[in-house]
Amino acid sequence: MGALAFWKAVVEDRSNFLERVIDMLAAHGIRYCVIGGVAVNAYADPIVTQDLDIVVAIEQLAEARALFEAEFKVREFPHSLNVYDPGSKLQVQVQLDPELTEIAGRAAVREVMGLSIPVAAPRDLLGLKIAAALEPTRRGSKRQKDLADLVRLVEAFPALRPDIPTELAERMFL
């Protein structure tokens, strides 16, 4: 079983939701990139997750939203649009912070779990993961996963280690 088939089996994606989202963005020229744990998988040994976090170019966000709403269930939260399909447990989380849009401009196409998709640069991922790990309102289990993702990034890119705040480095067992 290939990586993509495994991921799709774990998230029970019987409707090809993952491919439909990626194809939809590509077909309409929507500039985006993957962030979060799936993006870290492009640089380190993969860990399976049921979330696909993406950033869309701010000037194309309204168009992306309209495309998603035409085909999928969309719920808006303070910082994200969450896109769902009844035939899949995968959840696509489109980040709404306009400051993140520049990350998409620095992304490069990488292989992730059997897909070639735009992925945020390692230094951008590091900054996002540091912010998430330091966010006190975030669930403890999510912050622990953020720490693990930071360890995976630093192992893949040792030059990033000095950018880790001391308070996090001590908890990362580096």
C-alpha positions in Angstrom: 0.0 0.0 0.0 1.4 3.4 -1.0 1.5 6.4 1.3 -1.5 8.1 -0.2 -3.6 5.0 -0.1 -2.6 4.5 3.6 -3.5 8.2 4.5 -6.8 7.9 2.7 -7.5 4.6 4.5 -6.8 6.2 7.9 -9.1 9.2 7.2 -11.7 7.0 5.5 -11.7 9.2 2.4 -14.1 7.2 0.3 -15.2 10.2 -1.7 -11.7 11.3 -2.9 -12.2 14.5 -0.9 -8.4 15.1 -0.7 -7.8 14.9 -4.4 -11.0 16.9 -5.2 -9.8 19.7 -3.0 -6.3 19.8 -4.5 -7.7 19.4 -8.1 -10.2 22.2 -7.5 -7.5 24.6 -6.3 -5.2 23.8 -9.2 -8.0 24.0 -11.8 -8.9 27.5 -10.7 -5.3 28.7 -10.3 -5.7 29.3 -6.6 -2.3 29.9 -5.0 -2.1 28.0 -1.7 0.3 25.9 0.3 0.1 23.2 2.9 1.2 24.1 6.5 0.9 22.2 9.8 1.8 18.6 10.4 1.2 17.5 6.8 3.7 20.1 5.6 6.3 18.8 8.2 5.7 15.4 6.6 7.3 16.8 3.4 10.6 17.2 5.3 10.6 14.4 7.9 9.2 10.9 8.5 5.5 11.2 8.1 2.9 11.1 10.8 -0.7 10.6 9.8 -3.3 13.3 10.7 -6.9 13.9 9.9 -6.3 17.6 9.2 -5.0 19.3 6.1 -4.1 22.9 7.0 -3.6 25.3 4.1 -3.0 28.9 3.5 -4.6 30.5 0.4 -3.4 33.7 -1.2 -5.6 36.4 0.4 -6.7 37.9 -2.9 -8.1 34.5 -3.9 -9.6 33.6 -0.5 -13.2 34.6 -1.5 -12.9 32.6 -4.7 -11.6 29.6 -2.9 -14.4 29.8 -0.3 -17.1 30.1 -3.0 -15.6 27.0 -4.8 -15.6 25.0 -1.5 -19.1 26.1 -0.6 -20.4 25.0 -4.0 -19.2 21.4 -3.5 -18.6 20.8 0.2 -19.8 21.7 3.7 -18.0 24.8 5.0 -18.0 26.1 8.6 -16.3 29.4 9.5 -14.4 29.7 12.8 -12.6 32.8 14.1 -9.3 31.8 12.4 -10.2 29.3 9.8 -12.7 27.9 7.3 -13.1 24.2 7.9 -14.1 22.2 4.8 -15.7 18.8 5.1 -17.2 16.1 2.9 -19.6 13.4 4.2 -17.5 10.7 2.5 -14.3 11.5 4.4 -13.0 12.1 7.9 -10.4 14.4 6.5 -10.9 18.0 7.4 -9.3 20.8 5.4 -8.7 23.9 7.5 -8.1 27.1 5.5 -6.3 29.6 7.7 -7.8 33.1 7.5 -5.0 35.2 9.0 -4.0 37.6 6.2 -0.4 37.7 7.5 0.0 34.1 6.5 -0.7 34.7 2.8 3.0 35.5 2.2 3.9 32.0 3.2 2.2 30.7 0.1 4.5 32.8 -2.0 7.6 31.1 -0.5 6.2 27.6 -0.8 7.7 24.9 -3.1 6.1 21.8 -4.6 7.1 18.8 -2.6 6.1 15.2 -2.3 3.9 14.6 0.7 2.2 11.2 1.4 2.3 10.4 -2.3 1.1 13.8 -3.5 3.0 16.6 -5.2 1.6 19.8 -3.6 2.9 23.2 -2.6 4.4 23.1 0.9 5.5 25.9 3.2 9.2 26.5 3.6 10.8 24.9 6.7 11.5 28.3 8.4 7.9 29.3 7.9 6.7 26.0 9.4 9.1 26.5 12.3 7.6 29.9 13.1 4.0 28.6 12.9 4.8 25.6 15.0 6.5 27.7 17.6 3.5 30.0 17.8 1.2 27.1 18.1 3.2 25.4 20.8 3.3 28.6 22.9 -0.5 29.3 22.5 -1.8 28.8 26.1 -5.5 28.3 24.9 -4.5 25.4 22.6 -5.3 21.9 23.8 -2.4 20.2 25.6 -2.4 17.3 23.2 -2.2 19.7 20.2 0.7 21.6 21.8 2.5 18.2 22.4 2.1 17.4 18.7 3.5 20.8 17.8 6.5 20.1 20.0 7.0 16.7 18.1 6.7 18.6 14.8 9.3 21.0 16.0 11.7 18.1 16.8 11.1 16.6 13.4 11.9 19.9 11.7 15.0 20.5 13.7 16.2 17.0 13.1 15.7 17.5 9.3 17.2 21.1 9.4 19.7 21.4 12.4 20.4 25.0 11.4 16.9 25.9 12.6 17.7 24.8 16.2 18.9 28.2 17.4 15.6 29.7 16.4 13.7 27.6 19.0 12.9 29.6 22.1 14.7 28.2 25.2 11.4 27.4 27.0 10.4 25.1 24.1 13.8 23.6 23.5 13.9 22.4 27.1 10.6 20.6 26.6 11.7 19.1 23.2 14.5 17.0 24.8 17.1 18.3 22.3 
